[in-house]
Amino acid sequence: MLYGEFSLVPFGQKSASVRRLQKTMNWAGCIHHQVTYGNFSGGFFLHPHLPFTVEDCLYIDTDNDLLVLMSGSVYNRFEIDRDIDRKLGVLPLPALIANIFLRKGPSFVNTLNGDFSIAIYQGRDNMLSLFRDHVGVNPLAYTLQDNSLFFSFDIIGLCRAFHEEGKRMNMDPIISIYKPVDMTLTPNEKVLKLKAGHFLQFNSDGIITKKYWEPERVKTDNNLSQPQMLAEIKALLQDAVHIRADPRFNAGAHLSGGFDSSTVAVLARKEYANQTRFYGYSWSPDNSTPDEHELDERELVKKTCQMSGIIPAFIHVEVQDFVKLTENSLNNFTYFYEEKVLELAKQQKNNLLFSGWGGDEFISFGSSGVDSDLFFNFQWKTFFKKNPLNKPKKIISYLLYRILFPAIGFVPFGVRKSYKDTLRFFKKEARGFHQETYNRYNFYRSRREYQLSMLYTYHLAERTECWAITGYRNGVVYRYPLLDKRIIEYMLKVPSKALVKDSKYTRIILREITEGLLPEEVRWRVGKWDPAFFSLVHKQSKERGMLFMREIAEFKTNPNLYFVDFDELEIGVKKIQENPDYPESSKVIGAIVAFKMYHEFSKRYVEKIEERENVS
């Protein structure tokens, strides 16, 4: 986890602001390394349970007056090593990056395939450059204060370091589950995320940011056949897992009853064939039972595990656990169930987790935009293969909701009502959307346009950056093979006609290429509902809500819950108290639980940053 300050003017010692930033990032057991060179001051944190060393994070070239500080990994080392002078030998990653940067300048970042946050200080030019990986798996944020630019891997830590006492937080990025928001913003309006696929340069001329990855330039290959596509994407997928399998780690994987995580987990297990115990971590709880006649996703997980030599690991969550998880909202970013996964991973001494996150948007894409492509490109044969004429009601529905409405920019009344219901306990002035994000979610004329929109809403990066911070503090790093930039670029060139097999199944790529790899029940599963998980949430929600209901008076004193309509919330509470069978009690209780999360997050966010003994 890196951080730092670059000042345009020389400073004699480490500034109070960068010391404050260091304190916000600190955690028990961390190993801090301070770095001071020229007009740069900062450092990085190592976790004793991770195999990273100083050489993996820092390189200083005094001959060229250059400093490289980085967090993360680059997976295409073999390609890069092959392209540079062999006389250099095998260099640590920051040293290799310094070498490429000196040869190619900022465009060097285009040669990388990885998850990284990189800072490069050039003493001779008095310039700082920041680089964030293509998809934004690794976090990086910055703020400009007078003549200094501050940056950090820990986004919330940077926000807190420059929080002005008494100033209201920007809660939009925290409440993004409720409405479309600008995911490049942070709780501190002065702190900005460096966008995925961008780099930043700061010198006496000011700040410039530039987009270096342009997947929108990828052209559709209409000559690409389905068999060729399946063969090539299968090879890409296998390699994406392979290059992320670092033998220095003890690995595990997320594992659900869906085929995204299952595929990644099984391929990762093959890469770690010599690891005695390989765990598959599931959000499905072991202390819940689905309703009668409902699918038990845990049985699918067990079948995948049995077939591939993985040990299933299910989380366990009691109501009191949830209370503690809520109180830790600032550190877990309200990803409570993932915090339970991290607890299991630490117990089982796993420090790397493979995840299938990102599959829905690209390699296992569904129907959004596919029907549009077939319709607008007059590919009627394929359109009716996917949407048979013997189901006219469905065709009419698809023509309206999947093709016409998205193309003309009309949001169906049902969708608008859903947003309105979701925001029922928000004040009217807080119900507004970030229009660009809202449009990207709802308006498109092609699959490419839709997929690029999913990339540029930055919702993919929101999860990965949160997990990167939380995971690192717990001695765990994540790998996302389905977000390999090569897979994304390849999927953007695939014509939609190649994604159609029949009228029954969409998302055909992983279904087709995992034959013999996954159980048939997983390969051909339709839907993602996890009855055991939601049964537990349903059963515990009322008890959680009742526990937090008494705290509403305290919520009202929190200025950072400015968006909550407490009058409407208290009307709902009164109706529950008068009628235990009040039909909308679940909505009221759900809101109370959510507001408790946000209350705890913001309450700890504004706490005074204290000195800690192990901060140098």
ZAMARGU-4260 file (C-alpha; in steps of 0.2 Angstrom, whole numbers, plus 5000, padded with zeros to 4 digits):
<rodrens>
0) 5000/5000/5000 | 5009/5016/4994 | 5006/5034/4998 | 5016/5050/4996 | 5018/5069/4993
5) 5027/5077/4979 | 5030/5096/4982 | 5035/5108/4968 | 5046/5117/4981 | 5060/5109/4991
10) 5055/5104/5009 | 5067/5101/5023 | 5057/5087/5032 | 5042/5076/5031 | 5027/5087/5031
15) 5013/5086/5044 | 5000/5082/5030 | 5010/5066/5024 | 5013/5061/5042 | 4994/5062/5045
20) 4991/5052/5029 | 5003/5039/5035 | 4993/5038/5052 | 4976/5035/5043 | 4983/5020/5033
25) 4992/5012/5048 | 4985/4995/5055 | 4990/4984/5069 | 5005/4972/5063 | 5009/4982/5047
30) 5027/4985/5042 | 5030/5003/5037 | 5044/5009/5025 | 5047/5027/5024 | 5054/5035/5008
35) 5061/5052/5006 | 5070/5057/4989 | 5072/5075/4982 | 5055/5083/4983 | 5046/5067/4986
40) 5041/5060/5003 | 5030/5045/5007 | 5032/5027/5009 | 5023/5010/5009 | 5016/4997/5020
45) 5020/4978/5019 | 5009/4964/5027 | 5020/4951/5036 | 5008/4937/5029 | 5011/4943/5011
50) 5027/4938/5001 | 5030/4956/4995 | 5047/4963/4999 | 5054/4981/4998 | 5061/4977/4981
55) 5043/4973/4975 | 5038/4991/4979 | 5053/5003/4978 | 5067/5007/4966 | 5078/5022/4965
60) 5089/5026/4951 | 5101/5040/4957 | 5110/5040/4940 | 5094/5046/4931 | 5087/5054/4947
65) 5071/5043/4946 | 5060/5035/4959 | 5047/5021/4956 | 5035/5017/4970 | 5022/5004/4966
70) 5008/4992/4973 | 5002/4977/4964 | 5007/4965/4951 | 5011/4964/4932 | 5007/4947/4924
75) 5015/4948/4907 | 5033/4949/4914 | 5039/4935/4901 | 5033/4946/4886 | 5041/4962/4894
80) 5058/4953/4898 | 5058/4946/4881 | 5057/4963/4873 | 5071/4972/4883 | 5090/4970/4883
85) 5094/4953/4890 | 5110/4961/4898 | 5099/4968/4911 | 5095/4951/4918 | 5080/4947/4929
90) 5075/4964/4937 | 5063/4967/4952 | 5047/4974/4945 | 5049/4992/4950 | 5067/4992/4942
95) 5060/4985/4926 | 5046/4998/4926 | 5060/5012/4928 | 5069/5004/4913 | 5054/5004/4902
100) 5049/5021/4907 | 5066/5029/4903 | 5064/5021/4886 | 5046/5024/4882 | 5040/5038/4893
105) 5022/5037/4900 | 5017/5026/4885 | 5026/5012/4894 | 5010/5008/4903 | 5002/5001/4887
110) 5014/4987/4888 | 5008/4981/4905 | 4995/4968/4909 | 4991/4968/4928 | 4984/4976/4943
115) 4994/4990/4948 | 4996/5008/4956 | 5012/5016/4951 | 5020/5032/4956 | 5036/5039/4946
120) 5045/5054/4953 | 5058/5062/4940 | 5069/5073/4950 | 5077/5082/4935 | 5061/5087/4928
125) 5053/5090/4945 | 5038/5079/4940 | 5027/5066/4947 | 5017/5053/4937 | 5004/5042/4943
130) 4997/5026/4934 | 4982/5015/4937 | 4979/4999/4929 | 4967/4997/4914 | 4952/4991/4923
135) 4955/4999/4940 | 4958/4984/4950 | 4971/4993/4961 | 4965/5009/4969 | 4974/5026/4968
140) 4967/5043/4973 | 4975/5060/4974 | 4972/5078/4980 | 4981/5094/4976 | 4985/5105/4991
145) 4994/5121/4988 | 5011/5116/4979 | 5010/5098/4984 | 5001/5083/4976 | 4996/5069/4989
150) 4991/5052/4983 | 4987/5035/4991 | 4982/5017/4988 | 4970/5019/5003 | 4957/5030/4996
155) 4947/5033/5012 | 4963/5036/5022 | 4968/5050/5010 | 4950/5057/5012 | 4951/5057/5031
160) 4969/5064/5031 | 4962/5080/5022 | 4944/5080/5030 | 4940/5097/5037 | 4932/5096/5054
165) 4914/5100/5054 | 4912/5098/5035 | 4899/5086/5028 | 4905/5071/5019 | 4900/5067/5001
170) 4890/5052/5004 | 4885/5048/4986 | 4900/5036/4983 | 4895/5026/4999 | 4876/5024/4995
175) 4879/5019/4977 | 4868/5003/4980 | 4853/5015/4980 | 4855/5025/4964 | 4867/5028/4950
180) 4881/5039/4956 | 4898/5045/4949 | 4910/5032/4955 | 4925/5042/4952 | 4921/5053/4967
185) 4925/5050/4985 | 4918/5056/5002 | 4930/5071/5002 | 4926/5083/4987 | 4945/5088/4987
190) 4950/5070/4984 | 4948/5062/4967 | 4951/5044/4961 | 4963/5042/4946 | 4952/5034/4934
195) 4955/5016/4928 | 4966/5016/4912 | 4972/5034/4915 | 4989/5042/4920 | 4992/5058/4929
200) 5007/5070/4928 | 5010/5085/4939 | 5023/5098/4938 | 5025/5117/4938 | 5013/5118/4923
205) 4999/5109/4934 | 4990/5093/4933 | 4986/5083/4917 | 4977/5067/4916 | 4977/5056/4900
210) 4967/5041/4895 | 4980/5028/4889 | 4968/5013/4887 | 4955/5014/4873 | 4945/4998/4871
215) 4932/5008/4861 | 4945/5007/4847 | 4943/4988/4846 | 4934/4984/4830 | 4921/4971/4828
220) 4927/4956/4818 | 4912/4950/4808 | 4922/4936/4801 | 4924/4928/4818 | 4915/4911/4818
225) 4908/4904/4834 | 4920/4889/4834 | 4935/4900/4832 | 4929/4912/4845 | 4926/4898/4858
230) 4943/4890/4855 | 4953/4907/4856 | 4943/4913/4871 | 4946/4897/4880 | 4965/4898/4877
235) 4965/4916/4883 | 4955/4912/4899 | 4967/4898/4903 | 4982/4909/4901 | 4973/4923/4911
240) 4972/4911/4926 | 4990/4904/4923 | 4999/4921/4923 | 4990/4926/4939 | 4995/4910/4949
245) 5010/4916/4959 | 5019/4901/4968 | 5024/4912/4982 | 5006/4913/4988 | 4995/4900/4996
250) 4979/4902/4986 | 4960/4899/4987 | 4945/4905/4977 | 4928/4912/4978 | 4916/4898/4973
255) 4897/4900/4971 | 4884/4889/4961 | 4887/4900/4946 | 4899/4896/4932 | 4909/4912/4932
260) 4917/4909/4950 | 4916/4890/4947 | 4927/4891/4931 | 4940/4902/4939 | 4941/4892/4954
265) 4943/4875/4945 | 4956/4882/4933 | 4965/4890/4948 | 4965/4874/4957 | 4974/4866/4942
270) 4987/4879/4943 | 4990/4875/4962 | 4989/4856/4960 | 5004/4854/4972 | 4995/4864/4985
275) 4988/4851/4997 | 4972/4861/5003 | 4964/4873/4991 | 4948/4881/4998 | 4933/4887/4989
280) 4925/4901/4999 | 4906/4904/4997 | 4895/4917/5003 | 4882/4904/5005 | 4880/4902/5024
285) 4881/4885/5033 | 4868/4891/5046 | 4854/4893/5034 | 4841/4882/5025 | 4832/4886/5009
290) 4814/4886/5008 | 4806/4869/5003 | 4808/4865/4984 | 4821/4878/4982 | 4838/4875/4975
295) 4852/4873/4988 | 4867/4882/4980 | 4878/4874/4992 | 4875/4857/4984 | 4881/4864/4968
300) 4897/4871/4976 | 4900/4854/4984 | 4898/4845/4967 | 4911/4857/4959 | 4923/4855/4974
305) 4921/4836/4973 | 4925/4836/4954 | 4940/4847/4956 | 4948/4843/4972 | 4943/4859/4981
310) 4938/4860/4999 | 4921/4870/5002 | 4921/4883/5015 | 4905/4891/5019 | 4903/4907/5030
315) 4894/4908/5046 | 4885/4924/5051 | 4875/4926/5067 | 4865/4942/5071 | 4878/4948/5084
320) 4892/4945/5071 | 4882/4957/5059 | 4882/4970/5073 | 4901/4969/5074 | 4903/4969/5055
325) 4892/4985/5055 | 4903/4993/5067 | 4918/4989/5056 | 4910/4997/5041 | 4924/5010/5038
330) 4936/4996/5036 | 4925/4983/5026 | 4916/4996/5015 | 4900/4987/5020 | 4906/4971/5011
335) 4901/4961/5027 | 4900/4944/5020 | 4917/4946/5011 | 4924/4951/5028 | 4918/4934/5034
340) 4927/4926/5019 | 4943/4935/5024 | 4942/4928/5042 | 4941/4910/5035 | 4955/4913/5023
345) 4966/4919/5037 | 4962/4904/5048 | 4967/4893/5033 | 4982/4903/5030 | 4977/4908/5012
350) 4984/4925/5006 | 4978/4925/4988 | 4960/4923/4982 | 4954/4921/4964 | 4937/4928/4960
355) 4925/4927/4945 | 4920/4946/4947 | 4918/4954/4930 | 4912/4939/4920 | 4894/4945/4918
360) 4900/4961/4909 | 4911/4952/4896 | 4915/4934/4894 | 4899/4927/4901 | 4888/4942/4894
365) 4869/4940/4894 | 4857/4947/4881 | 4858/4966/4884 | 4863/4974/4867 | 4864/4957/4858
370) 4846/4958/4852 | 4849/4976/4847 | 4864/4971/4836 | 4854/4957/4828 | 4839/4968/4825
375) 4848/4984/4819 | 4860/4974/4808 | 4846/4964/4800 | 4852/4947/4806 | 4834/4940/4806
380) 4839/4922/4805 | 4850/4923/4821 | 4837/4934/4829 | 4823/4922/4827 | 4834/4907/4832
385) 4837/4916/4849 | 4819/4922/4850 | 4807/4909/4841 | 4791/4915/4833 | 4781/4903/4843
390) 4783/4914/4858 | 4776/4931/4851 | 4773/4939/4868 | 4791/4937/4872 | 4797/4944/4855
395) 4786/4959/4858 | 4792/4962/4875 | 4811/4960/4869 | 4807/4972/4855 | 4801/4985/4867
400) 4812/4983/4882 | 4828/4976/4875 | 4829/4986/4858 | 4817/5001/4856 | 4817/5008/4874
405) 4836/5008/4876 | 4839/5015/4858 | 4827/5030/4860 | 4832/5034/4878 | 4816/5029/4887
410) 4816/5021/4904 | 4801/5010/4907 | 4789/5015/4920 | 4793/4999/4930 | 4811/5004/4931
415) 4807/5022/4937 | 4795/5015/4950 | 4808/5003/4956 | 4820/5018/4959 | 4807/5028/4967
420) 4803/5014/4979 | 4821/5011/4983 | 4823/5029/4987 | 4808/5030/4998 | 4817/5035/5014
425) 4828/5048/5005 | 4824/5066/5005 | 4818/5073/4989 | 4833/5083/4985 | 4844/5068/4988
430) 4835/5057/4975 | 4844/5064/4960 | 4855/5053/4949 | 4872/5056/4941 | 4865/5058/4924
435) 4879/5051/4914 | 4880/5035/4924 | 4861/5033/4924 | 4861/5035/4905 | 4875/5022/4903
440) 4865/5009/4913 | 4849/5012/4903 | 4853/5018/4885 | 4862/5009/4871 | 4860/5003/4853
445) 4872/4989/4853 | 4881/4976/4864 | 4898/4985/4862 | 4890/5001/4868 | 4882/4993/4883
450) 4898/4984/4888 | 4909/4999/4886 | 4896/5008/4897 | 4898/4995/4910 | 4916/4998/4910
455) 4915/5017/4911 | 4902/5018/4925 | 4917/5011/4935 | 4906/5000/4945 | 4918/4985/4942
460) 4932/4995/4950 | 4922/5000/4965 | 4922/4982/4971 | 4940/4978/4967 | 4947/4994/4975
465) 4937/4991/4991 | 4943/4973/4992 | 4961/4978/4988 | 4961/4989/5003 | 4952/4978/5015
470) 4961/4962/5008 | 4978/4969/5010 | 4975/4975/5028 | 4970/4956/5031 | 4985/4949/5022
475) 4975/4944/5007 | 4976/4949/4988 | 4964/4946/4975 | 4965/4940/4957 | 4952/4943/4943
480) 4956/4933/4928 | 4940/4937/4919 | 4945/4956/4920 | 4961/4952/4910 | 4962/4966/4898
485) 4965/4954/4883 | 4948/4945/4887 | 4939/4962/4888 | 4947/4968/4871 | 4943/4951/4863
490) 4925/4951/4868 | 4923/4968/4861 | 4928/4962/4844 | 4916/4947/4845 | 4900/4949/4834
495) 4884/4946/4843 | 4879/4932/4831 | 4893/4922/4838 | 4885/4923/4855 | 4869/4914/4850
500) 4867/4895/4851 | 4848/4893/4854 | 4833/4900/4862 | 4835/4892/4879 | 4853/4898/4884
505) 4862/4914/4884 | 4880/4917/4891 | 4886/4902/4880 | 4904/4905/4881 | 4908/4898/4898
510) 4894/4885/4896 | 4902/4878/4880 | 4921/4879/4885 | 4919/4871/4902 | 4912/4854/4897
515) 4921/4841/4907 | 4927/4855/4919 | 4911/4859/4929 | 4896/4848/4934 | 4883/4849/4921
520) 4871/4856/4934 | 4882/4871/4935 | 4886/4873/4917 | 4868/4874/4912 | 4861/4883/4927
525) 4850/4898/4923 | 4849/4912/4936 | 4860/4917/4951 | 4848/4917/4965 | 4856/4909/4981
530) 4841/4904/4992 | 4851/4899/5007 | 4860/4916/5007 | 4844/4926/5005 | 4834/4915/5017
535) 4847/4919/5031 | 4846/4938/5026 | 4827/4937/5027 | 4827/4928/5044 | 4840/4939/5052
540) 4834/4956/5045 | 4820/4959/5057 | 4831/4955/5072 | 4844/4966/5065 | 4832/4980/5062
545) 4824/4979/5079 | 4842/4980/5087 | 4846/4996/5077 | 4828/5004/5078 | 4832/5011/5095
550) 4847/5020/5087 | 4837/5031/5075 | 4837/5045/5087 | 4856/5044/5087 | 4856/5043/5068
555) 4847/5060/5067 | 4861/5068/5076 | 4873/5063/5062 | 4875/5077/5050 | 4882/5065/5037
560) 4865/5056/5036 | 4859/5072/5028 | 4850/5062/5014 | 4839/5052/5025 | 4820/5057/5027
565) 4818/5053/5045 | 4800/5059/5045 | 4796/5045/5033 | 4807/5032/5041 | 4798/5036/5058
570) 4781/5034/5050 | 4786/5017/5044 | 4793/5012/5061 | 4777/5017/5070 | 4767/5006/5058
575) 4778/4991/5062 | 4775/4995/5080 | 4756/4996/5078 | 4755/4981/5066 | 4768/4967/5067
580) 4761/4961/5050 | 4763/4978/5042 | 4766/4972/5023 | 4780/4984/5020 | 4790/4981/5036
585) 4804/4973/5026 | 4807/4989/5017 | 4807/4999/5033 | 4819/4987/5042 | 4830/4986/5027
590) 4832/5005/5027 | 4836/5005/5046 | 4850/4992/5043 | 4857/5001/5029 | 4857/5018/5038
595) 4865/5009/5053 | 4880/5005/5041 | 4881/5022/5034 | 4880/5029/5052 | 4895/5019/5058
600) 4905/5022/5042 | 4903/5041/5044 | 4905/5041/5063 | 4922/5033/5062 | 4927/5042/5046
605) 4927/5059/5056 | 4935/5052/5072 | 4951/5061/5077 | 4967/5053/5069 | 4977/5048/5084
610) 4996/5045/5085 | 5000/5026/5085 | 5015/5019/5093 | 5021/5009/5078 | 5020/5024/5066
615) 5038/5031/5063
</rodrens>
